[in-house]
Structure formats: C-alpha cells, structure tokens
Amino acid sequence: MRPVLLFFLFFINLSAAFCQSYSIIDGKAIRMYQEAEDLTLSRQYDAAIDKYKDAIKREASFVEAYVKLAQLQITMGMLDDAEATAVAGKSRLGNPKATTKHKADIGWVFTNLYLKQGEFLKAYEEFQQTDPLFDADFKNTGYYVEMKEQMDFLSDHLAGAQQIEKEMLASPLNEFQLQYFPVLTANGEQILFTKRDGVGNNDKEDIFMSFMSPDGGWTKPEGIADAINSPYNEGTCSITADGNILIYTSCDAPDTEGSCDLYIAYKQNGRWQRPKNMGKNVNSRSWDSQPSLSADGRILFFSSNRKGGYGGNDIWYTVMQNDGSWSVAANLGDTVNTPKDEISPFMFFNNEILFFSSNGHPGFGGMDIQLSRVKEGEFTAPENLGMAINDQLDQVALFITAQKDYAYFTELSTGEKEHDRSLLYRFKFPEEIYLGENLTVTEGQVFNSKTGEPIEANLSLVSLTNDSTLYQFKSDGKTGDFMMLYPDKAISGLYVEKKGYLPKIYNVERDKIQNVKDLKVELVPVASGEEFVFENVFFEFDDYSLKNESVSSLKRLVKFLGENPNVNILITGHTDNVGSAAYNLNLSLQRAKSVQEFLMESGIHQGRAMVEGKGDKLPMVPNNTPENQALNRRITIKVL
C-alpha cells in the first residue's frame, strides 16, 4: 500500500476514535465536512481540501475541520499549509463546545507535523504535553503505541545528536541528472554508481565508474563495460574489495526470473566477462535488487519482496559454494527484518557489521539507516545511527570506506521548477560509531619466479587462532595484480596458492606485509630440488608438540600433496643456537616427525614425506637477535 494512503487511513481512524460529536451546530458546515471526508476516501484530495476550507469559511470555530484539513495537508506534503491550519485550529480551542478530545486532536496533529518537519524536540515536547489528554481507548490503539515507542526512542537520541558536514562530490562527478547508490573498492580509488538521465520510461539505467586521479580528484565517469551495460536497465551494484567481482540489478531483461534480477560478472585478465543471471537459487519471480557483496565475494546480501518474508521488503542472503554456485537464498530473520520494509543492505569490509535501511525499527521517520553487528555468528538487535545521519526523510544506500573515514550516500532534491535530481555526497563518518578493528589494504603482484610471467593465484587470509578464513581473493591472470584486506587481528597468515606451484606462506604480522603498495609474490614451479619455508607451524616451547595455530598451514600442505600426487617431500626441522647441538638436532628431528604424523593422519602415505633434523647447522640469518633466532626456528619443505 502506498505510504500516502497508509498515512491517510491512519488519520481517518484517529478521528473516528476521537470525534463523537462536533464542536459546532451549523448543519451546512457539517455537511461540507462530511462531503470532504467522502472525497478524501475516494482520493480526490484537492477537492477534499477545498471542501474542508469551505466548511471552515462557513464556521470559523469548526475544530474538526481544522484537524482533518491539517491532516490531509500533512499527508500531501503541504507542511507549511498544514502548520498554518493547525495554528488556526488551535486558536479555536476556546470554543465553549471544544472538548478535551478536540485539544488532544490538535496536539496529535502538531506532534505529527513536527515529526514530518524534522523538529524532533518540538514533537517530543508536544507529545508530552498532549499525552495526558488521550483517553484509555486511544492509548490501546496501535497508532498510539507506535507513537509512544517513537517518543521513547527520541528521548534516548535527542541529547546525543551527531554533527556531520555533507560534501557534494566535485565535478566531473554529479554531472548527470540522476546518479545514485555509490560503491567503492577497498583502496578507495574506484567508485561505481547507477546513472540515469531522467525519470521517463525511455530513460534507462546504466552502471558508470570513475577512478581517483593523482591529484585526489576523479576522472570523467564512463560506462563500466559494453559487456554489462545493455539496452535494458542495469543498476544498484556491489563490487568486491579488489574490484574483480560485480553483482548488479537488471530489470526486464529477456532472461529474468521476475521483474528485477541479480546478475554476476567476473573480471578476468583485466576485462569484464559476459554477466550471468544468478539463477533460481538466488532470484525469484518477485523484485530482487540492491545487492551487497561481502568484501571477498563469498556472501551476498540483497533486498527482495518475495514470499516467505516478514514484511514488504526483507533482507535476504546467499553463500557461494566451493564449486562456485550459490546456495538457495535465505531470509536474514526477524532480528533484522520487520513487518515493514528493510532495503539497501551494505556489509562493511570486515564482514562483521551490516548496514541497512528500515522503516520498521524505531527511528526518526521514513527509512532510517540501522546497523546490526555479527556476534558469534548471529546478527544482533539493530542500532539506529542517530541524528544527523538519519532525519525525517528516507535515508538509503549508505556506503562506508574500508578506512572508515568517509560515508558516501545519495541525496534527492525536488524543486517546483526543476526536475528531480539525485547527487552523490559524502561525510566524515563519526568515530563514535564503532566499526571494529582497523583495516589495511595491501596491493601487489603474483608472478612466476622463473619466467616473471603473471599468475592467477588464490590468496587466502586466515586467522591462525581458529583456522577461519577471513578473506579470499584472486590475482589477475593478465597482470598478476591483487588487493588484500587485513584486519588488526593477532596471528594471521596469508596463503598464496596455485596448482603446479609451491605455496607461498606469510606470517602477516611478523613479515610486516600490511599496508604495502607493491608486494611482490614469487611462486616457484613444482620441480625436484625446490624448497620453501613452511611458515605458521608452531610448537610448544622446548617441545615438539604442534600448537593449534599450526592447523591452517598443515591443511594446506595436505592439499598441496593431494593436488600433486607424484610429488614426494622432505620435511626438515631447524632450531636456533640456544642449547647444545645434540639436543637441538634431536628436537628438530622430532618436530619434523610431528609434521609427518599430521600428514599421515590426514591420509598421506608415510613414504611420500621423509623427515630429517638439522638442528642449528643451517641458520637463515645470524643468531644474534631474538627476531633472527625466531626466523631460524623453522620447518622447510623440499620437493624430492
């Protein structure tokens, strides 16, 4: 149901609850009033307004007519006229026939008027003054309960209002009639948005992009690719942190499941490939739109009005499977979704905070931006972002950079003499709203150590504490370029893998590979005699028992041997120079055997993994500092 009609019916029911008798006795004025009510019910709003005015003109003390006229003007968005009407009606409360209910009517009108105007303190104060006038029956209605909840919400938020300064993005951005739903890559150097030249049926949507120039400005926007923009509508997109996977909405295309569907496209060797409809597991016969990919592209959130939800539009999600397919979309549940509308989800880069717009959770009016945090795998109760990010209007499509410095959004402007315009803005995101640990971005290239040729490799950032994958990305097969995100988490490992090559393993913190612009990753082709340091294998102090943090690397060694069934390896243990040479030799051998035992327990034949201990005989670096000694305590893997 349209919001205008809902708002109108709300007021009709309010008056039915309040008005049992009229404040005047003039029968002709009352008939005009009743005719205006009938015109309103038949949606002849302009005629109804005129008829209410006629009733007031005939009988200036007609409080009910002032109330209904102001209500209808609020519904029509004529807020200045509504305020003038309400003020005039309030001045007539001295009428001897004006009752407590009439005063409550006027107070209720002012409360709603102030909310629509964004005058939240005035609305709160008006409600507090009027609340004692409402009778018990009205206080049991849903209208009152909802208003009381909003007033309780305002009492918690009025004192802590945020101050933000909006900044319109400079030319050559914002040169189209309509541009909206901005998204950026993790490094903040590419922006994508939906562009439309007008609101007519022939004004179609396309996805446009722009890049940050060396001077900090933006390049002239251009269409993302001919393979993606088509004669149909393409818009409301989401892109992975590295800019290599795009999901977007397309409407009325020949292969859509419904009115609007989600499509996916991959960038390979620097070029966008032909997009594909995401299929029936994701799309439905209803409206499916406003996608938000997790930073590494493994989880997709979107809005849909399909059956099986809690309200008009709900947030749904789907997960990429190991074979590249997508799971059957599932509703995010009633912690986030309500009987009203939830739209425009945005999963922040740390995969721990979901932003979305809702008119079903407590707010300031219209669609408010909410956030829900992921804790122990569950979404928490949403938090309203507060003033001044939210106000009485609709707020949608908020996007926050990985660096947590700016929030990007769209602002719609409507003028009486000008066509509608939507422009791209940003503001500094308030530090008071906690967004988790800081994120850094590392960029670089993966290439063949022998030939220098670029390699399309898999890069996985793993928490060594619990062997959970934080992010997964791929390097570009044409350039070798990659982009990785790093949260400030203790003991994490980066694994760079490609079938036919030895894996490259980093300890992120020790190797200091966070926030690096040109990390060169050399992958060595599998060949007899080649060797690599088996990073992130940890033992208890002065012991050969494997620590739990070693599991991630050990599993990848099992995977490597499974992908290369003809490869046999030599596992060599090394120590620093603390202790006797004989003791260190035995300790290094026992540690190598611990790795061998893990492989055997995982199904690798013992004959494929030989072991030896070298003690402190082959240090990588001099044992003259604690840091160097740590480097020398290692396991190496050699291809036999």
Summary of the structure (lengths in Angstrom):
residues: 640
radius of gyration: 32.1
end to end distance: 71.5
largest distance: 113.1
contacts: 2094
relative contact order: 0.06
helix: 28%
strand: 30%
